[in-house]
Amino acid sequence: MASEHSLFKNSDRDAFANLDRARLNRLLRVATAMTIVLGVSVLVQLLIPYRGYFPADLQDSVFLSAHRGHFHGWYRFAFYVHIVAGPIALVQGAALFFSGSRRKRIPPWHRVIGRVQAAVVLFFLFPSGLVMAQYAMAGPTAEAAFTLLSLATAVTMAMAIRSAMVGRMTQHRLWATRCFLLLCSPLLLRVVVGFTIVTGTETDFAHRLIAWTSWLVPWFLFEVGRKCHDAAHRETKTSRLHTA
């Protein structure tokens, strides 16, 4: 009788766990859909000012007018490389993220797009971002933030490539996810800056703070969430071993 009662409790616990897991999966799907919609809408908002970039409108374009004094030479070249490579890297990164999140049946084009993504990030987005970072409007603090962002993006991409080449796919997913989060930082920056404009809290200090938090906060939350997930997984595995 005791063993039957224990068996019932274990099966009951498993049923509740499966139910909670199903609810969590539904919530994750809804959250993913909402994130995609928000990301696309913000990306569109980022692309709208492009009509003032071709040709460069140094009078009416808010961004270009602020950089009028140095919009020539290397900066001009880096600017156009960056605004072309950025959206390409974002779209490709999203495709790689969602196709690579499945542990089975990764589509054959994933590797091809991954190689293109590596070239775009390392040879175009990274160097152009370094050049543009030295002319950040919010001063040296923002310059340091965007310089480190460019370096972190390149390093995470390099680590993702290295992990894939040696067959460590779990590590590859982690580094690729980190890289994608960093690529998404301009979207978050746009949202937060828009919020400061609407609320009348836009200041130089706010811009300097956003330059750092737009990529450090998502990265920090990802690492914390990953640690909590790993701890929960180990606890679940341990409890199953004890009840077996």
Beta strands, then each sheet from edge to edge (+ up, - down):
end
